[in-house]
């Protein structure tokens, strides 16, 4: 398809509302709709109304199917926002557990500065780049000094070598993506030891941490989770294939999250909170999110 100049005009709120009505959206309370268009935004909300458009390449491509109303779209937006909050709560626990388990296990075996040795990692790992990231995130580089938390500043003021802080300090400030990358590039024997703490095979934990990091970043940037097809997904165990039948949908992430949380926090109520959220929004399509019928009957949710 040839490229053309962008010529769409910016529309004010009244014009945005008029365009939705022109395309067939039912708006019972125009003032309420204008409020949400102003403070959420037309473009962000469009991700929640596009399933209600024809999207068939015809002259009616952008028109809404009969019966589509603004409140239905808003319900999906509100549901998705609450779902992201629920995911972030779980991701925090998973991230903290991964940081602590990796740092504790390897510090006990190889000392507080184990990560400085390239031998702890696979040959493909860009160890020098990783150490550069550590120095950036801990504020060792002068240009990044503003990042220094108090415990890093205390270490740098009191100790002259090694220049880098011990593992348990470093793993408090590394982004989750970097923590996931560290695990993925450890020697297999070290990954196996850490994965055993979670009751998982090493390859599955590697996949699940990578997927959890990606999902957490989507939520942190307020990206849509409802009815999304994910590009990075948790691997599916053979024992789960009877109910995880759409691995690119959210349900697969939910199964991985619930499995990890049951190990990390045996009294977790995350499953109950997820079920309550779905019950609060009964018009949300569960199949569109990959949920099978009677999903709560699966053993993982008990």
Secondary structure as UniProt FT lines:
FT   HELIX           13..22
FT   TURN            23..24
FT   HELIX           30..39
FT   HELIX           42..49
FT   HELIX           50..52
FT   TURN            59..62
FT   TURN            66..67
FT   HELIX           70..110
FT   TURN            112..113
FT   HELIX           114..116
FT   HELIX           118..120
FT   TURN            123..124
FT   HELIX           127..137
FT   TURN            138..139
FT   HELIX           142..147
FT   HELIX           150..158
FT   HELIX           167..173
FT   HELIX           176..184
FT   HELIX           188..197
FT   TURN            198..199
FT   HELIX           202..220
FT   TURN            221..222
FT   TURN            226..227
FT   HELIX           238..240
FT   TURN            241..243
FT   TURN            247..248
FT   HELIX           250..264
FT   TURN            266..267
FT   HELIX           270..280
FT   TURN            281..283
FT   HELIX           287..289
FT   TURN            293..294
FT   HELIX           295..297
FT   HELIX           299..301
//
